Amino acid sequence: MEIGGEFCFADIGPAPDGEASVADLLCGWSRMYSTVQLSSGRAAYLNVWLNLLHMGRELDTVLLPSYLCYSILMPFRRMGVKIEYFRIDGDLTVDWEDLERKARRLGPRAAVVILNYFGFPESGDVVCAICRIRQTGARVVYDATHSLLNDCPWPAVADSCGGGSAPAADVCIMSLRKALPVVDGAAVVWLDDARPAPALSVAKERLDSYFSSRALAMMLKASHVADGWGNSRDYLNLYDQAEAALDREFGANSGMSGVSRSIVRRLAVGRIRCARRANYTQLVRALHEQDASRAGLELLFPELPDGVVPLGCPVAVDERDARRERLAARGILTQILWDSPAEVPQDEFPESWRLSQRILVLPCDQRYSPEHMEIVAREASTHGSSPCSP
């Protein structure tokens, strides 16, 4: 049996029976805020930047975290935007003093991007720093791809107008395919009173080579997982081809496909949240029982706060690549989020670089049960790094 890896069409499951779906979640945000549904996170970043320029912002710089995925850089590279970084520490916490110092130096000519890591919330110091940064005139973009399914995907502060809370950021970006079995999909949610430009608020579906490669990969994997047909190399190659095509093809108006819009109507958000939280809790408990720390595994988030729906279970481990290879040979497919892009200066951000060499993400998503988490914990805690070790 295979645990982990990319989602496929076999993971969609039965349609919700009177339960809220992921489509309902997206619709709820669109009733409260201006929302655009796009094809990918890359398209979302491009859409947000062009909208900020259309709103009269004289922007020339983006301030990004030192620990990030290479794909976030691509829209800014395409537009020739100057990129600077603020420090992320080795435990995935934001160095809020470094963030605020650099944001104040850049001022209103910069957009500041904050990434959520694995669904876990930022500290109160970080949220307060975000609020102070906005007061300087800088726009704050919050990437909630990892916190998509949380009770509240973005950080919030007490509403000064009396009661409740208000979003801390100006705009939120979310890619859907990290947490859900969709072919494509992302959302841009304008959390302030801004309205996107009409030309950038109407997304158009594009059935391009990315879509066709990923849809076929999801189909082939579904037949392989469900019925044993085919070869895993075929769909794995197609997933890689889809990613390479997306690097070339994303656009600011690339809309979410009708296929993915149909899929999110069939995903019960409550079930997904409950399954992920139960699996994470069981996986952490089992890792403690297996004394995983003696096997060199360090849990980055040993506690699961209320309202958090984790993307995965990140651990730090030496000889990460060898450990990952051994787990794959035993049917446990882990992720690396992420290898550090070459553009991030290693001498200035050594903590991020070290983490990128050690982080391994154990699967705990909605496809699995607490019993599967026992298997993951047992295999992850096994000593030795050779794929052939007993």
Steps between C-alpha positions, in 0.01 A plus 500: 500500500613854420456777758556858383586650165293710262121500511305322228137459392455198728536737796186703427259278691121523524320833465407671829151411622373821656851595612695811404734447206827669409297687236282637781816614678615692193154648449491614862819699453371650176188626679717687751789613280589555137625159389642370172542128430810428291689199372811505719694680769733637233203655320374637833827679579509651152137610531559664839810690389331635186195601703715687751663690214155574353392639837770764467764339718849604391656163571844381396595249772356191664618392845485120530579251776839330477332159515269455201416302188675594175162540327424815701799669339386432144232772458737761643786385280274528197413861582853606594406581859782554750494223763620529860466252787433500873620232738318178586656317794581130511174416679293667222425807707512846344773729632248780543764759586690431176168504310390832645840665466526415130136584427540844660815566300323414173179685590198533269695399189507138621250219528570268794419130471440286811480123454312270730694183576304173518186664639648612832435862602755776536584642840328807637822696446489421127134600469571829678795562269273442199261764630780751553639430154162575342498832683814600307308468173648166395255238377508160673422184301428190707554160338252263666564201275602292801224639725225476237283269714554673836199646676647836394766472226654844561619677818248730665507778757236640732261728313534853636146575384360277769483123531633225278825506310639643179756355257857613568608488132380689193455204269520122527621244244416130518594214269259207530687201361739459795213395727229379262459254207448769235666536162561871554365786705589803709321792658586866551300654786519879543464543876492879501261722307702475179326397182699321230515655155212379279743356246670300779188390687359280223703180469487292183534123499802376304527128426873516429779243510526531878134411541508209255820352650379523859149374422645197322743440787213508751302257284788253460586513868135437591490183287834386643406564864145366476550203270871447449502598135800659332841608624567768759783643288247608237292720727800627696656621174174672409482680835853629436408604145197689631714694748750593229216613273354716776833678539463613137128555458346684797322830440328762713157405360543123494180379662428186699376223272144378495628157599648633823192715569297180474738308726491754786121461510559134585748553783348515850708760681399383849606142431832614358571720800413228750707236319810719476486605864441142621782367284747767612416440866544125460821536300659726763390261777636199312831673429538566873414137577755381245756734661557663162743752646750216552472432128596862435152641426420841645134605493472863394143535633446255788171664605184541289316824588122530475377600156817384320469247216859396419624455146742230612726405788841665451802352673867594485742215445864454405577306181154604386526379140620153600220475758246606239628239255472227761145600589399506132631146460262401780201676346510825704520796261620813676542855372779755507358847558729647385846490348625855539515698172850602394395866510471496880845600635634208701746709701227746604236237583685190623206384715271475198761320298567245775129440542455447126757219522333333800125543471283200411121509492321185614151440349196533726228618262136406458567191288621308802398380843667500843602138427698622198671752727626214717668355191653836406634554852645150523677524164620857558644404838694202367875554537727494196480680169556231239202417278586132549536510878270254680 
